[in-house]
Amino acid sequence: MIADVPNAPDLLGITCSSQDASIQWRSTGDNRAPILRYLIQYNTSFTPDLWVNAFENVPATEMRYNFNMSPWANYTFRILAINKVGPSLPSS
């Protein structure tokens, strides 16, 4: 059997307060190579075509992360799973 990149994580939800967001996701499969870490990216309404790496080394055991936000911007988040083969497609 051949290992492949992980499946895209499933973004379960985001809970926002006035200054931060709690992002929660789940794994949808590692394709025969354990997930090593997660990458959390975001963009804002000011730069909708630019994805910024917020956290590059989220441990594989984490499925929730908190993110501090700046006021006056709309944020979009996505999560990528990474194994020894490479990164997954981003979550929706």
N, C-alpha and C positions, 0 to 999 in steps of 0.2 A: 504494500500500500504506500502511496506517495503522499507526503505532507504538502499542505498548501497554506496560503495566508488564511487567517481567521475569517469567519463570517463577520459582516458588519454588526456592531453592537446594536441592541434595541434600546433606544432612548425612552425611558419609562415616564419621565416627567421632570419638570423644573419648578421649584418653588421659589418665588422671589419676595424679598422684602425691600425696604427703601434703599439699601446699600449692598446687598449681596444676593446671590442665587445659590440654591442647593440643587445640583444636577444628579439625577439617578438613572442608572442604566443596568442592563443585564447582558451577559454573553449569549451569543446564539450559536456557538460552536467554534472549536479551535482547529478543526481539520487536520487532526493527527500530529499537531505540534503545539505544545502548551503555550497559552498566552503569557508573555513575559511582562507586559506593561500596557497601559492605556495612554493615549494622547488626547487631550481635550483642546479643541480649537474653538474660536469664536470670531464673529465679525460683528460690525455695528452698522447702524443706519448711515453713518458717515462714510464708511468704506465697505459697502456690501459685497464687493468682489475680492476682498482681501481677507483670507483666513489667517488668523494669528494663533500661534501656539501659546496657550495659556499655561498648560502643565504638560510636560513631555514625558515624565517618568512616574505616572500614577501606578502604584503597585497593582499587580494582577488580582490581588485579593480585595481591592477596593471596588465598590460599585456605586459609590456616592462621593461627591466632592463639592466643596464650597468655593465660590468664586466671588471676589469683591468687585463691584461694578462702580462705574462713574455715573453721575447724574446726567440727564438730558440725552441719553442715547438708548436706542433699542438694540438689544443683543440677540444674536442667533448662535446656538451652540451645536457642536457635533463631536462625536467620540469616535476614535479609531482604536482598534485592538492590534497589538503588534506581537508576533511570534518570531521564531528564528528564520522563517521564510520571508517575512516582510509585513507591511501594514495591510490591514483590511480596507475595504471601502468604508467611507464614513457612514455613521448612523444617519437616519433621515432627520 
